[in-house]
Structures are given as structure tokens and as C-alpha cells.
Amino acid sequence: MAAKPLTEKKLKKFEELIQKELKESVAYVEDINKDQSIGARESSGDLSSYAYHQADQGSDTNRMEQTVMLMEQERDKIRLLNEALRKIYEGNYGVCEMCGDNIKETRLEIIPYAKYCIDCMAKMEDKKRRQKK
């Protein structure tokens, strides 16, 4: 079944939704970058020249690793949101990249950067599960 393009009104609604999420994601990454630049000693209030305890260093390292992971996830989301905007401008937004059918609007409202319909996404996840076994 060939995909039926979304109406101009619906495309505008999704464009606004994507722009809003993009703005929030960029602000989130900027906030994380500001927090990272403060540094571990300044954020803990310890400005002395004494070394801190190994346990503190371990906690700081763990926190930094989590922060890096969150930033990578948010940057991936920003990339996907930009791709979704490009698709809107090119006129192929809301079309599954695997089967070519329309992605349900309810899915796009929740994940406006979705590339696949529910059925194709389920097939891909099922294939990944089988490969791990």
C-alpha cells in the first residue's frame, strides 16, 4: 500500500512539535555542557589543593560516564529530529523507511522522529533478539 501524504495542516503541527523538542534537546545538551565545565572540585565545593578520596573520584567518574551517555543519547535524538524536519521539507515525513507505508499519527505524536511503522519496528526488534541468542 502506497503511503498517503499528510495534509499541510498536519505537517505544520508535526513541524512545530519537532521544533519544540529540538529546542528542548539543544537546551538540555547546553546545560549538561555548562555543568561539565564547572568541574568536579568546583561542583563539590572543594577548592583546596588536597587530593580527594578514591571513593569520591570513583563517584565522579561514574557520574561523568552517565553524563556522557545521556549527552550521546540526546545528540542522537537531535540528529533524528533534524532528519525528521528534512523529511517534512522534502515531503516524505511519516513514511516508514522499511515498508513505505504511513507511520500512524499517534506514533508520530509520541516519537515525532520515528523512521518505522510499529509493525516494521517490531520485526527489527524481534530480529535483534534472535541474533543475540
N, C-alpha and C positions, 0 to 999 in steps of 0.2 A: 504494500500500500504506500503510495507516494505521500510525502508529508504536505500538509496544507499549511501555508504560511500564516503566521499570527497577524492579526489586524494591527494597523498603525497605533491604535489606542493601547492595545495590549503590549506592543513592543515598547511604547513610551513608558508604560508602567514598569516593565522589567528593566528598562534602561535606568530609570530613576532608582529602583531598588538596588541595582548593581552599583550605581554611582555612590549611593549611601553606604553600602557595605565596603566599597573600595576606600572611601574616605575614612571610615572607622578602622579598617585594617591598617592603612598607612599611619594613622594617628597612633595606633597600638604599637607598631614597629618603632615609630619615633620615640614613644615613651620608654620602651624597652631599651633603646639605644641610649637615651639620656640616663636611665638608671645604671646601665652598664658602665657608662663613662665616669660615674661618681667613684667607682672602685670599692673594693671590699672594706678597706680600712675606714674610709670616709663614711660609708653607709652604716658601719657598726659603731661609729663614734670614736674609734680608736685611732688617734692621730699620733700616737707616740712612736718612738723608733724601736720599741720592743717587738720581737717576733711573736706571733701568736701561736697558740697551741695547735698541734697537729689535727686535733678533732675539729677545731674551728676552720682550719684550712680545708679539711675534707668536706665539711658542710658547705663552705663557699664554693668548692669545686663542683659539688653536686648541684647546687643552686645555679651555677653558671651553665652546666650541661643542660639542665632543664630549660633555662632561658634560651639557649642556643636552639634547642629542639623546637620550642614554641615559636621562635623567630623564623625558623625554616618552614614550619607549617604555615605561618601567616604569610610568608613570602610566596609560597606555593599558591595559597588562596588568592593573593593579589594577582599573580600571573594568570590564574584561571579566570578571575573576574575581568581582567583586561582582554583575555581571549573571548569571553562572552560578549563584551562590548563590541569587539571587532566583528563577531558573528552578527550582532544586531545591525551594524552598519553595512555589512555585506549582504544581509537579507537571508541568512541561513541559521538564525538563532532558534533554538528549541527543536532542532532536528538531531536525532540520535546518530552519532558518528559510526555506529556499527550496522544498524539495520535500515537507517534512513527514514524511519517513522517519526512522528511527532513525539516529543517528550511531554508527558502530561503537565498541564499548567500547575497543578497542585505540587508536583515535584519541583518545578522551577521556582515556585514561590518560596519553598524551603531551601533549595540549593539552586540559586539562580545561575550558577556556573556549571550545572550538570551537563555532561557530554553524552550520557547514555540514558536510554529509557530504563524503566525498572526491570523489564524482562532481560535486556542485554546485560545490565549491571549484575543481575542475579546469576546469569550464565558465566560471566567473567569471574565472579567471586567463587562460584562452585568449582570452576576450573582451577583456580588458585588453591583451593582447599584440597583438591585431588592431587595436585602436584606436590604439596607439602607432605603427603602421606608416603 
